Structure formats: C-alpha cells, structure tokens
Amino acid sequence: MVGRMREALRGGRRVDPDELITRLDAVRRFLAAVDGHLPDERLVPAHTLVERAGTRLALSRDHTVVALAGATGSGKSSLFNALARLDLSPVGVRRPTTGVAHACVWGPLDGANRLLDWIGVLPRHRFIRESALDGDDESALHGLVLLDLPDFDSVQQAHRLEVDRLLGLVDLVVWVVDPQKYADRLVHTGYLREFHRHRDVTLVVLNQADRLAPAELPRVLDDLRRLLDADGLPGVPLLATTAVDRSGTTELRASLESTVAERQASLRRLAGDVDTVVERLGDLVGPEAAGTGPDATGTRALTSALAGTAGVPAVTAAVEGAYRHRAAGVTGWPVVRGWRRLRPDPLRRLHLPGTGGTTDEPTEQPVAATSVPDPTAAQRSALGLAVRAVAERAGGDLPGPWPAAVTGAARSRLGDVPDALDRAVAGTDLGVPERPLWWRLVGALQWLVTLTAVAGLAWLVLGYALRALGLPDPDEPMVGEVPLPSLLLLGGLLVGLLVAAVTRPVVRWAARRTRLRAERRLTAAVAEVGEEHVLTPVRAVLSSYADARDALRVAAGKK
C-alpha cells in the first residue's frame, strides 16, 4: 500500500530543472513581447509566476514545503502535531483555532529560515523537529518544512486570504477532510477543482478515520474518490489517517518521506503553475503565426490616402504649370516674355522647391513649411478609413485583444502625420528645371529671328522716312521679287511663329513627363511617411504577436 502511494505521489513524471527554467524564461519572453499590447489584468498571474518561481528556485532546493490545508474541525492541527510527534499547533474543537501558519522544520532551522521569511511564517511560529532522543527516526524527513495553515472556511476574512496566499507558495498541499464534511462544496469547488493542474503535488487525506466503523470506511473513501475524479483530480493519492495513535499516520508519513527524498515537489509545483498560466493565456494567441505585415492592397490604399492628404495632386498640377510657365519665359517670343514673367510661378506660390539638376541654385535647400492647401474633410476621412483598413487586414484574424492592439498601433502616430507629410513634400526634389539647354537654344533662336524681323522693320521705316523727307531712297536689295527688308521682317515673324508652334507641344509633353516624375517622387516620399508612422508600428505589433506565440509554445513544453 505504501509503495503504491509513493508511486502515485510521484505523478508518473520527473521535472527536469533545466527544462523548467527554459519554460519560465519563455513566460518572461511572452510578457516582454506583449508588454503594452495586452490588458495588464490578463497578465497578472504570469507576472506573479515569474517573480515567485525565480525567488523559490533561488532560495532552497534542499527543502520541501508541505502545507496541511483543511476546514474547521477537520483535525488538521492534530494531524500536524501527530506528524511532528510534538504539540506545536493549538488544537480547537468548535471554532477556528489556527489563525496564522505554524511551521515545523526537520533538520537545521537555519537552512530553512530564508524560505520561511519569504513564505511569511513569523519566527515565533517556527519549530525545529530535531532531538538527540530521536536518533535516526526523523532523518528520512530532513528537509521537510511542514505548515499548518489557518482554516480556509474561517469566519474571519483575514484567515481565508492568508490561506489563499500560502497555497500559492508551498510545494505540496495535503488536503485534510473529515468524515462529516468531506463532500463540502466549498472544499471541492473553491479549492480542489482549482488544483487540477497540480495533481502531482496534491494529496488528500480522510482524517479522523477512527470515527468510522470498519465497514463504512471503504464506502466513504470510494465516495470521496468519486468526488475527486469529478474535480479533475483522478489518481491523486487518497489516504485515511487518524491522529489518535502513531500508526494512523504511517502511510502519510511514508508519502512525505518519499516526497522529501525525491526533491521534486518544488519543481512539480512550479511546472504545474506554468501549466496553469499557459492554459489561461492560451486564448491570447492562435494556432498560426501572424503575417509579416500589411498586404500590398492595404499599403497602396494607405499611400493613395496619404497622397491626397498631402496635396500631391495640387503639387503635381503646380509642377506641370511651373514647367510650362518657365519654358514659355525662356522659349517664348521675346516681346512678350517680360509680360509672362509678371505672372507668378505656380511652385513659388506653394513655397515648394522645384529645382533640378540643371539649375544654378544650390542643390540643398532648407526644408520649410509649404503653402499646400489643407486637406479637406473627405481627404481626412479617407486617410482614417485607409488606416483602419490596414489594421483590419493585418490583424483582423488575430485572437483576443490583438486586433485592437494592431489598430491602436496603426493610429498611434497619426497626430505626427500632417507635419511629416508637409516635410516630405517640402523636402522632395520635384525635378522642375530652371533653364535647360534646349530651352536656351530655342530662346536664342527666337532672339535671332526677332532681331531679324526688327532689322527688316527698321530698314523699311528708314526708307519711308527718307522718302518723306525728300531724300534719295537707296535701292533696296531684292531677293527674287521680294525686297530684302520685307523678307527680313516677314521671314523673322513667320519663323518666330513657326518655332513657337513647334515648341509648344514639345513643352506640353515635357511638362507632363515632369509632372509624372514629380508624382512618383512625391508618392515615394509620402509612402515613407506611411511606412514610418503607420506600417512600422503595425509590423511591430505583429512581430510581438509572433514572438509571444513562439514563447508561449515553448512555455507549454512544445518544441
């Protein structure tokens, strides 16, 4: 019988310390990955586990902390004294007597003091079970720290809170029930069912078995076993004990000796705690990893909305207008060039840089605020919808609160977007030239034909003036049947008109190309704003989700 109890208490598994530390580190990595993304209240048990496990492993691996937990009248304190074979804990009959935890340490007390300080057992309630009269009788329990907990059904709230606190710190729990209240609902629904993931460090004893007739004891044990199975604790060791004589605790004592010898209770308890935490966090990650980021469709829609908000259409229209305006000022008829230059340059009105590689101005200009028109309500709404679409497409399939985290990340830097867009537009080289070579060649040709026409006109005026004054009119050279002055005048005008007619469609074509080039550059600039202010935060959350998912898988003991 004792051999079966020892095997049952081992739980059929041995916890590897290195594997347990790896799982705990994975829980830490999970917490680091989800920090700022998930509600804090969902992460409290995991934080508590990490802190508690680190402290417990650092304190003592040579001690096993066992708690006797039970309701009022279960004989818990009497059982505590019977195991210690000393009267250490006060015993009551009708009312809760144990208001604080008492501890009995087998072996030197010094080695267990730090552990008891952490658990919170006051020094005056610590006892040492070491006597020269015992010889080697107690040596098998050296390293055992046995706690007598307050009654968990106490009328005093402080007692129940203390029990709940201590149950989270001990390595193994011995639940003490009595024949009268072994089926009490509070015991099963409030406590035993919560320990279904700690079966390896749970033991149940039916105390005061001497009060039952020999024929009744098996029936009560069978009924208690049925209740334990319903609590999710199949296979948990179940013993019958009595504190009236030493033989009534033999099996329980043997189980404790086995537990102490293995030095596995603390590891199994922490492994069960990890299992519990992982189970509670399981709904926060899905079976599949998240994608690498927003898809192309959402990114294109976001860039388009940002371009509208940044006034890219107005800027590109100004680029085309500026090209045509500047080209006309250089290649147009010199007589009307000055009038054209009185009209404002479209880019200058927007305070936008428009210089290209052929300008004589400095290539590096300070980025200043532009005069691009403010976005309309429709454009702002379109941007908001695009950001929401990016978040929904990127995180809509994630479980739990992750979609809200993705949406929050996508919107986290929207307040900085207007200024960033203005800087991006102002800092983009729009590629509008000032005086390219072909403009200057056409302009020189226009000046040549204009001067030719002016020369012909002056010649004709001089001839008319001479004739009006009665002076001899010099013979005008003839080109065929046409006088040379008339040919110079008419030819200069006609060639000038022809050059303007040929140049005008070329200017329009070049202006459209310049507009498309500027549109590409501006689109790339606003896309970088979208990448920095929207897509990068979204990708950061998705990366955190993937890290959290991988960490939780390792914490669950999966490869």
Salt bridges, closest charged atoms under 4 A:
GLU7 OE1 - ARG10 NH1 3.41
ASP25 OD1 - ARG28 NH1 2.49
ASP117 OD1 - ARG126 NH2 2.39
GLU130 OE1 - HIS142 NE2 3.23
ASP134 OD2 - ARG129 NH1 2.31
GLU138 OE2 - ARG85 NH1 3.08
GLU138 OE2 - ARG129 NH2 3.67
GLU138 OE1 - ARG253 NH2 2.48
ASP148 OD1 - LYS76 NZ 3.04
ASP151 OD1 - LYS76 NZ 3.25
ASP153 OD2 - LYS181 NZ 3.56
GLU162 OE2 - ARG165 NH2 2.86
ASP171 OD2 - ARG56 NH2 2.73
ASP200 OD2 - ARG13 NE 2.59
ASP223 OD1 - ARG226 NH2 2.59
ASP231 OD2 - HIS188 ND1 2.49
ASP231 OD1 - ARG193 NE 2.82
GLU257 OE2 - ARG253 NE 3.77
GLU262 OE2 - ARG10 NE 3.00
GLU262 OE1 - ARG268 NH1 3.35
ASP273 OD2 - ARG52 NH2 3.07
ASP273 OD1 - HIS198 NE2 2.51
ASP273 OD1 - ARG269 NE 3.04
ASP275 OD2 - ARG13 NH2 3.98
ASP275 OD1 - ARG23 NH2 2.53
GLU279 OE1 - HIS196 NE2 3.75
GLU279 OE1 - ARG197 NE 2.82
ASP283 OD1 - ARG42 NH2 2.78
ASP295 OD2 - ARG393 NE 2.76
GLU320 OE1 - ARG515 NH1 2.81
ASP345 OD2 - ARG326 NE 2.58
GLU361 OE2 - ARG348 NH2 3.91
ASP416 OD2 - ARG413 NE 3.97
ASP429 OD2 - ARG521 NH1 3.86
GLU434 OE2 - ARG326 NH1 3.04
GLU434 OE2 - ARG348 NH2 3.02
ASP473 OD2 - ARG467 NH1 2.16
GLU531 OE2 - ARG539 NH1 2.47
GLU532 OE2 - ARG413 NH2 3.80
ASP550 OD1 - ARG549 NH1 3.65
ASP550 OD1 - ARG553 NH1 3.11
